[in-house]
Amino acid sequence: MKGQIFIITSVLVLVALLLTRLATKTVDKKQDDTFYESFSNLKNELIRTIDIALLNEETISDKLDDFIYFSNETMKKRGYIESVNYSVFTGTTTIVYLNVSLSSDDSYFLESLIINRTVYTWKA
């Protein structure tokens, strides 16, 4: 009889420890860190695309469209949904309004940016 009580007690203690472990299990934050890093990289690359287009005297809309197509495909492979809307106004200063959003199953980032760039040319 003592052996049976020992086995039953051991099983109950193991079940209690298992339930305690499941109740206090920490959530892995690595996915959120990766998600934020992906959003920051997307935002920075959009700004970089605008700067390179201006320096190379290329059409900003064409370069943004090409990059957005590429980044959409890349983000889909990671399980993210990307949305980028922009408006470009040119004159002596180029102004680009960007709305960038990235979402996954449990995370969402949205940021609106106004990028002002004036490119000066020097002629000798």
C-alpha positions as CSV (number, residue, x, y, z in Angstrom):
1,M,0.0,0.0,0.0
2,K,2.9,2.4,0.8
3,G,4.3,1.9,-2.7
4,Q,1.0,2.8,-4.4
5,I,0.7,6.0,-2.3
6,F,4.3,6.9,-3.3
7,I,3.6,6.4,-7.0
8,I,0.3,8.4,-6.9
9,T,2.0,11.2,-4.9
10,S,4.9,11.3,-7.5
11,V,2.4,11.5,-10.4
12,L,0.5,14.3,-8.7
13,V,3.7,16.3,-8.0
14,L,4.8,15.9,-11.6
15,V,1.4,17.0,-12.9
16,A,1.5,20.0,-10.6
17,L,5.0,20.9,-11.8
18,L,4.0,20.6,-15.4
19,L,0.9,22.8,-15.0
20,T,3.0,25.4,-13.1
21,R,5.6,25.4,-16.0
22,L,2.9,25.8,-18.6
23,A,1.2,28.6,-16.6
24,T,4.5,30.6,-16.1
25,K,6.0,29.9,-19.6
26,T,7.6,33.0,-21.0
27,V,6.7,34.2,-24.4
28,D,9.5,34.3,-26.9
29,K,10.1,38.0,-27.8
30,K,12.6,37.2,-30.6
31,Q,9.7,37.3,-33.2
32,D,8.7,40.8,-32.1
33,D,12.3,42.0,-32.3
34,T,12.6,40.6,-35.8
35,F,9.3,42.2,-36.8
36,Y,10.5,45.6,-35.5
37,E,13.8,45.2,-37.2
38,S,12.1,44.3,-40.5
39,F,9.9,47.4,-40.2
40,S,12.9,49.7,-39.5
41,N,14.8,48.2,-42.4
42,L,11.9,48.7,-44.8
43,K,11.5,52.3,-43.7
44,N,15.2,53.0,-44.0
45,E,15.5,51.4,-47.5
46,L,12.5,53.4,-48.7
47,I,14.3,56.6,-47.7
48,R,17.6,55.3,-49.2
49,T,15.8,54.5,-52.5
50,I,14.5,58.1,-52.7
51,D,18.0,59.5,-52.0
52,I,19.6,57.3,-54.6
53,A,17.0,58.2,-57.2
54,L,17.6,61.9,-56.6
55,L,21.4,61.6,-56.7
56,N,21.2,59.6,-60.0
57,E,18.6,62.0,-61.4
58,E,16.1,59.2,-61.9
59,T,12.3,59.2,-61.5
60,I,11.5,58.7,-57.8
61,S,8.1,57.1,-58.5
62,D,9.6,54.4,-60.8
63,K,12.3,53.6,-58.2
64,L,9.8,53.5,-55.4
65,D,7.5,51.2,-57.4
66,D,10.4,48.8,-58.1
67,F,11.5,48.7,-54.5
68,I,7.9,48.3,-53.2
69,Y,7.3,45.4,-55.5
70,F,10.5,43.7,-54.3
71,S,9.9,44.4,-50.6
72,N,6.3,43.1,-50.9
73,E,7.5,39.8,-52.2
74,T,10.2,39.6,-49.5
75,M,7.8,40.4,-46.7
76,K,5.2,37.9,-47.9
77,K,7.8,35.1,-47.7
78,R,8.4,36.1,-44.0
79,G,4.6,36.1,-43.3
80,Y,4.2,39.9,-43.1
81,I,1.8,42.2,-44.9
82,E,3.3,45.4,-46.2
83,S,1.5,48.5,-47.4
84,V,3.3,51.6,-48.7
85,N,1.5,54.7,-50.1
86,Y,3.4,57.7,-51.3
87,S,3.0,61.1,-53.0
88,V,5.9,62.9,-54.7
89,F,6.0,66.7,-55.2
90,T,8.9,68.1,-57.2
91,G,10.2,71.6,-57.5
92,T,13.3,73.3,-56.1
93,T,12.8,70.9,-53.1
94,T,11.5,67.4,-53.6
95,I,8.9,66.4,-51.0
96,V,7.8,62.8,-50.6
97,Y,5.0,61.8,-48.3
98,L,5.2,58.1,-47.2
99,N,2.7,56.0,-45.3
100,V,4.4,52.7,-44.4
101,S,2.7,49.9,-42.5
102,L,3.8,46.3,-41.7
103,S,1.6,43.7,-40.0
104,S,1.7,40.1,-39.0
105,D,-0.6,37.9,-37.0
106,D,0.0,39.7,-33.7
107,S,1.9,42.9,-34.5
108,Y,1.3,46.1,-36.5
109,F,3.4,49.1,-37.2
110,L,2.4,52.3,-39.1
111,E,4.5,55.3,-39.7
112,S,3.9,58.4,-41.8
113,L,7.0,60.2,-43.1
114,I,7.7,63.5,-44.9
115,I,11.0,63.5,-46.7
116,N,12.3,66.9,-47.9
117,R,15.3,66.8,-50.2
118,T,17.0,69.6,-52.0
119,V,19.7,68.6,-54.5
120,Y,22.2,71.2,-55.5
121,T,24.4,70.9,-58.6
122,W,27.7,72.5,-59.0
123,K,28.8,73.5,-62.4
124,A,32.3,74.8,-63.2
